[in-house]
Every structure is written in C-alpha cells, then in structure tokens.
C-alpha cells in the first residue's frame, strides 16, 4: 500500500510540476566561478547553425551592458552528447559596453559564412559594424575583425537591430539595421546596405541601397526580413518606439537596390511600447499570405495579417492574441515545433515571468486567440529567494533558438537570460521530453483545488489558479479559525501554482486553507492524520 501511495504522489507531481522541456546543459553561474558569458544576453541568432561546416551544431549570442568587462560575442558548438563549448569569441574591449546585436550572413557570396555584429560605440572614433568571416578550417574564425565600418554615421549611440537576407534581385545578400545616432537627438536611422560585388573584406566598398531617417524617433529594437504578401518582393519590417508602438514596412520594388516605405502602421497600442527582437514570420494556416507574429515588452502578443498587398494593410490588421497586463515583459520570439506534432508553435520569452510561453496553432482563424493552445514550455523555479531591487534569484528568458543542437533527433531550445543574477546561468539548453508534456493552459478562471494527498501526513500540496494578475493570499487555519501559517502573500501573474504545506509541527485534526485575491475567495478543508 505504501509503495502504491508513493507512486500516486509521483504521478500527480509529475503531471502538475513538469514542463515539456528538461535541462541538458547550462553555463556556469558567476557565483559558482563562471566567467562566460560575461554579461546578460539580449541578442541571439534564433536558429541552429553550422558556420564551420563540420557537422557539429552551433548557437551564436552576444552580451550587452557588460560594464568594464565590455561586450563579447560567443559561438558555442556541441562537442558531443550534451556538452557545448565556446569555439570562438571576440571581446569589444574599449569599444562597446552598452547594447549589442548579432546575426550571420555570406555578404561576399563565397560560401564562407560570416558573423555580423552591430554594437554601440563609445565615441565617433570607433566603428559600429563588425564582420568576422570563417576561414574555411575547423573552428576557423579570425581573432581580429575581417572588416569594420562606421555606417557613414557621425556616431552610433544605440545599435538597435540587425538582419541579413537577399532583399533584391541580385545574388548578393543585404544587411538592414536600425540605429540611433545620438542620445540627445531623437532620430532613428533605417539603412539597407551591401558589399559591392567588386570589393572584398580586405578593401571593402559598402553600397548604401536605402536609408530612412524620418520615420522613427526611437527604435522599437526589432527588424525582420519577410515576404508577407508573397508577391516575390522582399520586405523589411521595423518597429518604432515613439509615443505609441508602431511598425513600418519597406518593400523592394522588384529591381536591384530599389526600395520604398510602403506602409507605416501607427498607434497600434495606446501606450508607449517596443518589441525587442520580437517579430517572426510564419504561415501556419498555409494560405496565400504570410503572417507576422509580434511580442512586445508591454506584454502583447499580436499577429499581423494582409490581403495580398502589404501596402494596403492597416493597424486593423494587427490582432491581439494575448495580453499580459502584469508589466513583467516579453523580450523575444521565435517559431518551431519542439514537440514534433502536426501543430506549429510560437515561443515567447517571458522575462520576469521566468517562463517561455507556447502558442500552439491548432487550426482555424490565425487572427483569433482560440485558434492557439496556450501553455508554458518552460518555467523557472518559483521558490527562489529573490532580493528586492536585485536580479538575484531570477532567470529572465530573453532570446530563444530552436533546433536539434546535439544532433540526437530530439528538438532542443536554447534560452538566454537577461538577468544579472549571480546565482543563475545566462545560457541554458533544454530538450523536449515527449513523456513529460505539461499542458498548463493559461487559466480563464480562479480556482482553489483540493489538496493532495488528503488525508496527509505530514506534507501535502495545494494547487490554485490565477486568472488575473494581482495580489494573492493563501493561509491555513485551525478549526477555531486561528491562523496557522501564511503560505502566499504576494503579487502573482496569471498562471497555475502549487505550493507545499508541511504540518510536521501540528497535531492530527481538521484544518482549512483559504485563497483570497481582489476578485476571488474560497476555502477548503484538509485532514492531518499522524
């Protein structure tokens, strides 16, 4: 009987507590002697890569706000099993300690990939754009940049976003960037440029194909290459951060090096908001047009649709799929299908939620929230000892890369953190566990569940659901109404929670537990038998 009782406890806990990802690798926290990454990661390439073409999967990231350590770009490679090593890195010593971005390309079209870095510079004597080209050998990336460029700007105060793709009709890839030149002058520049076909990285000639300095006061920190209306003409979608959140769309004309701004969707929100690396193109319903999924720091998840002509799209074509109204932020988005079923997914990095939110498309209209199953793919330990006004105890998911990084046939997710917590890893790799899927749908109502086990001795678990973020109080009372213990007394986000209650110090008898929020109150009975 005791054995069966323990099995029941395990199965119940497994169903409630386990996400559908489990950790296989993480960087060493600073408090444990880790030195890399040397700061938080706010930019990571969203796919698996193999830049040195050796068959070993890699992921690429860059640090920001590194202070006196200065920002560093890192290339991690799988070294067998669940091990990942830094095979290359470059520290921007003396150049950048603020915000940085990273991408990949092959700008000279020679079959050897490059790592592209866009960094804030300390003053106008330094360059903000860096290229590091693979030299054709295993792990062969240069110790000094293949080339740098100042983007023909007097200064580069903020390196907001970067993407590289073949945007026009020639065979060469372009780079599109969002940059703010000055802290004191509210003006953000969108620039599309390429390496001239007759030049090399040893003597580069950069061709500016398009520039816009009038659309954005401040950048929204997101830029995406797409073909939303599927007309064969590539677009650049960029986000703004002005009085309200808005996006502008730039489309190639169908000829080489020619672009125009074809749309500017303003006042998408009624409040100031931005979208940090928060846009990804998809076509989940397999129709004649693509969609753009957007996550914003203000907690919105949008989908942008179109009728086949992107220039005719209005802000009414931007549909809200979910709103987190707790101020905890969303700071990254990607797409994938970690569980390998027939339903594609959007994954959103939840910052201070300490979660990766999963929006799995289950069919029907992509514009409606009910067409997606809302769940949590990953959640950090909620029992951390968090220091007020400090990141200690927080793992703040910032960017997500999806792929099979250890080449074992099972999908993985690399998650970076924007937390300065010394007790948490900055980078972690998680693998899908098909036997441990956690369907934690965002609750649409408050509820207090019966404790389990019940009767119990001496420990039990209490589960409750919060449908609206706010203050939550959970207390235990005896039969005379005297308070025994406060289990929860703090603000909580929308979600499902479970907490342990240890009654080792109490006598056998009947006890009560009561959940109270601003919108809900319920009490249940439990029995302690010793």
N, C-alpha and C positions, 0 to 999 in steps of 0.2 A: 504493500500500500504506500509506504513512504517513497519507494522508487517511482511509482506512478505519479505521486503528488509532485515530485521534483520535476518529472518530465513535463507535466502540465504547466508548471511555473515557467520552465524554459521556453516552451512553445508560445505561451502567452507573451512573455517578454520579447521574444524574437519578433513576433508579429507587430508589436507596438513600437519597439525602440529602434529597429534596424532600418537604415536607408538601403537603397538598392546599389550603393557603391561601398566598397570597403578599401581601406588604405593599403597600398603595396610599397610606397616609398615616400619619404619626405625629407626636405633639407633640415639640417640640424639647427634647432633654435639658438639664438645668440646666448642665452643664459647657460646653454649646455656646451658652449665653445664653438658654435657655428660662426663662420665669418662670411659665408656666401649663401644667398645673395646678400649684399652689404646694406640693402635698404628695402623699402617696400616696392612691389611690382605693380605698376599701373598700365603697362603695355606688354602684350604677349601675342605672338602670331597664333591665330586661332586653329591651326591645323597641324597634323603631324608632318614632318619634313625629313628629307634625307639629302642635305645640301652637298655632302661629300660623296654621295652615291656609293656608299659601302654596304648598303642593305640594312644598316642599323638606324632605327628611327630616332628623331631628334625633336626637341622643342626649344623655342627661342623666346627670350624675355629680356627686359631692360629695367633697371631700377630708377627711382625718382626720389627727390628730396633726401639725398644722401649726405648732405652737410659736408663736413670736412673729408669724408670718405670719397666723395664725388661719385657720380652715376656710373654704372657699369653695365655693359651688355654681355649676356651669357648665352652660350649654346650648350645645351645638355644633350647627351647621347646615351641610349640604352647600351649598357656594357654586358648584358647577359642577365637572364632571369628578371628579377625586379630591381635591378641596380641601374642607377643613372649617374653619369659622371660629367663634369664640366670639361669639354674638349677644347673650348676656346672662349676667350673673353677679352674685353678691352675696357679699360678704365679711362674715363674722360677727365683725367686729373688736370686741374687748373682751368678746365673749360666749362663744365656743367655740373651743378649740384641741385638743380631745381627739377623741372619736368622733362621727361624723355619719351620718345616713341620709337618703335622698331617695326620693320617689315622685311620682305625678301623680294628679289626680282632677278632678271637677267637683262640688264639695260643695254649691254653691247651685243646681245644675241649670239653669244659664242658657246652656249651650252654649259657655262660655268656660273653657277648661281652666286648672287651677292646678298649680303646683309646690309640693309639700309637703316641708318639711324638719323633721327631728327631730334635735336637737343636744344634746350635753352642755352644761350651763351652769356658769359659774364659781362663782356663788353664787345664793342664793334670790331675789335681786332681778331676775334675768333669766328670760325665758321660754324654753321648750324646743321649742315647736311654732310653725312659721312657715308662712304661706300667701302665695304670690305669684300673683296672678290676671292672666292675659292680658287686655289692654285692648281687643282687637278689631282692632288695627292690625298691620301687618307688623313682626315682631320687638318687639312692644309689651308688654314686661314691666316691672313697676314697679321703680324704683330704691330704694324702701323697701317693707317688707312690707305686703301688703294687710291682714294682721292677724297677731297673735301670741297665744299662750295659754300659761299655766303648767300646764295639765292638772289644775288644782286640787291640785297636789302642793306640799309644802313645799320640795322640792328635786328636781333631776333630775341624778343623778350619772352615769348611763350611759344613752344613747339607743340601745337595743339593736336594735330592728327596727320597721318601719312598713309597712303595706299599706293600700290603699283599694279598696273594692268595695261594691256594693249587697248587703248581707248579710241584709236582711229583706224585708218585703213592701211597703214604701212605695217611692216613686220616687227617694228621695234616697240618695246613697252615704254609707257609713260609713267611719271610719278605725279601724284596730286597731293598737295599739302595744304593745311590750314595753319597759318602762323599769325601771331600778333607781334608787331614790330616794337611797340613801346608800351610801358606800363601807364604812362601819362596820357597817351593818345588813344582813345577808343576806336581802333580800326583793325579789323582782321583781314588778312590777305588770303585769297584762294589762288593757288598757282598750279598750273599743269605744265610740266617740262619733260624733256627727254635728252638723252645723249646724242649729239649729232652723229649720223651714220659714218662720217669720215674721220671721226676722232676716237681716241682711246682714253682709258683712265690715266695713262701717263701724261697726256696732254689733252684734257677734256675740253670740249666745246659744248656748253649747255644751251639748248634751244628752248626758250620760253614760248610755249604754244598758246597759252591763255593765262590771263590774270584778271582778277576781280578784287577791287579794294573798296567797294562801296556797299556791298550787300549786308555784311555783318559788322556790328560794333565789336562784339566779343564772340569768340568762337564757342560752339557747343561741344567741341572736343570729339566729334565723330565725323568720319568721312567714309563713303562706301562707293565701290565701283559696281555698277549694275546695268541691266537692260530690262527695266521694269515693264515697259510696254512691248517688249520682244519684237522690236522693229529692226533689229540688227545694228542699231546705233547706240553705242555705249553711253552711259550717263555717269556723272559724279553727283552723289547726293551728299550734301554737307549740312551740318546742323549749326544753328545760331543760338546764342545765349544773350539776348538783349532784355527788353522789358518783359517779353514772354518768349516761350520756346517756339522756334520756327525752323524750317528747313528750306534750302534752296536746291534746285535741280539744274545741272548743267549737262547739255547733250551735244555729242559730236554731230556735225552736220552731214556726215556721210562721206566727207573728204578729209584728206590729210591735214592735221594740225588746225582744224577749224571747229570751234565750239561756241555755244551761246548759253546764257542763262535762260531756260525755257519756263521756269516756274519758281515762285517764291511763296511758300505757304506760311503765312504769319499768324500769330495769335492762336497757335494750336492749343496752348494752355492759357489759363487766365493768370498765371503766376510765373515768376522767373524760374527757369528750369534749363538743364542742359543734359547731354547724353554722351557720356564718356565711353568711347569705343562701343557704342550701344546700338548699332544698326547692322542687320544682316538680311540678305535677300534670300527668298525661298519661293517655291511654287508647290505647296502641299496639296492643293486640290487639282493639280495637273491640268489647269485650264489654259487659255490663250495668253494670259498675262502673269507676270511675277508679282509677288508682294514684298514689302519691306517691313520687317519687324523691328520695333524700336523700344529700347528700355531707357528710362530717364532717371536721373538722380532723385527727382521728386517722387519716384515710386510708381510711375505709369508704365504700362506695357501696351504699346499701340501696334496696329497693323495698318500700313498704307497700301491702298489698292488703286487701280486705274482701269479705264475702259478701253485701253489700247492706244491711247495718245497721252503720253505723260504730261504734255503741256496743258492739257485740259483738266488735270487733276486739281481739286481744291482741298481746303482743310476739312471739308465734309467727307472726304475720302479717307480721313485718318480716324480709325475706330479704336476706342478704348477696350482692351481685353481684360485688364485688371488694374486696380488702383490700390497700392499700399499707402495708407494715409498716416503712417507712424513716423515718417521722417528719417527712416533708417537707411534709405538709399538703395539704388540699383546701379551698378557701375560696370556692367559688362554683359555681353550677349553672344551666343553662337547657336548653331543648329547642329543636329546629329540624330543618331538613333542608337543610343547606348544599349538599349535592351534588345535590339535586333529584330523587333517585331515589324508588322506592316505599317505601323503608325510613326511618322516622323515627329521630331521634338524640337522645341526651342528651349534653350537653357539660359537662365538669367542669374547673374552673380548678385547675391543679396547683401553685400557689405555688412552693416551692423546687424542685419537679420541673422548673420552667421549661417546662411543657407544658400544652396543652389536650388532655385525654383525651376520646375519642369512643367512646360506646357506641351502636352502631347496631343497632336491633332488627331481626332477620332472620326473626322468626316463632316460633311455638310458645309455650311457657310463659314469661310475663314474669318469673316468680319464679326462673328458673334462669340462671346466667351464660352457659351455652352458647347461649342464645337471642339473644345480642348479639355482634356482631363488635367486638372491642376494638382500637382503633387510636389513633394520635396525629394530631390535625388540625393542630397547631402545636407546634413546639419551638424554643426559643431557641438561639442559638449556644452550643455546649457547650465552645468553646475560649476562653471569656472568661478574662481574668486576674483571678481573684477574690481580694479582700483578706480575710484571716481576720478574723472578728468584725466584718465590714462588709458592706453590701449591694452594694458596688461590683462591677460585673460581672454582677449578677443582674437579669433581667426576671422578676418574680414574678407570673404571672397571678392576678388576684383576682376580677374580675367579667367577665361576658360578656353582650353584647347582640347579637341576631341579627336581620337584616333586609336589605333592599336599600337601603342608606343613600345610595348615589349614583345611584339610580333608573336603572340601566342594564340591569336584567333579570337580573343575576347576584347571587347571595346574598353577603352580607358578614357579617363578625363583628368587632365592636368588643371589644377586650380591654384591660382596665385592669390596672395593675400596683400591687402593694403594696410595691414595693421602693424604698428610699431611695437607690438607686444614682444617682449624679450623671451617669453616662455612658449611662444608659438612658432611653428615653421612658416616660412614665407612661401615655399612651394611644396605641393603635395600631388602625388599621382594616385588616383583611385581606379579600381577595376570593377566592372559590372559583375554582380553576383546574381545569377539567374534563380538561385534558390532562396533569395532573401529580398524579394521585391516588397517595398514598403509603400502601400497606397495611402498616402497621407493627404487626402483631398482637403483643400482649404475649407474649414468649417463654414457652413452658411447659417449656423445657429449656435447658441450657447448650450452647453450640456455638462452635467456632472455625472460621471459614470460610477457604478458600484465598485467599491474597492475589490482587489483580488490579491491573494485569496481571502475569502471571508466565510467562516471564521478564520482567524490568523494567529500565529504565534512565532516570533514577536513582531515580524515585519510584514507590511502589506504595501500595495501600490495603489495610488489614487490617480485616475486619469480624468482630464477635463478638456473641454474645447472652448476656444475663444473666437467668436465670430466678428469682433470689433476690437481693435487695439485700444488699450486703456489700462486703468489701474485694476489689479486683481488681488483679492484677499482670500486665502484659504486657511481655515482654522479648525482645530479639533477641540471638542468639548466633552465633559463627562455628563452623566445622566442628570446632574443637578444644574447643568448649564454653565459650569465653571470652565473657563478657558484653560485647556491643557497645553496647547502648542500652536504657534503660528507657522504654517508651512510655506505660505507665499504671501508677500506683502510688497508688491512692486508692479510697475508697468509691464505689460506683456503684449506681444504682437499677435495678430491673427494666427491661429495655429492650434495644434493638438499637443497637449503636455501630459507628462506623467511624473509623479514625484513619489519617493519612498517615505513611509512613515514607520519609525522604529518605536515600538511600545515596550521595550525591554524594562523600562523603569515603572511601568504601570501594572496594576492588578487586573486580574480577569474581570470582564464585565462588558457592558454595552457602552459604546462611545458614539459620538456624532461628529461628522465633518461637514463644514458649510463653506460653499463657494459664493463670494459676493463680488459683483462688478457694478459699474454705473448703470448697467442695463439688465442685470440678471442676479438672482439669488436662489440658491437651492441647498437643501440639507439632506444628508443620507446617514443611515445607521450602519455601524460595523461592530463586530463582536470579537473580543480578545479572549482566547482560551489558553491558559497556561497549564 
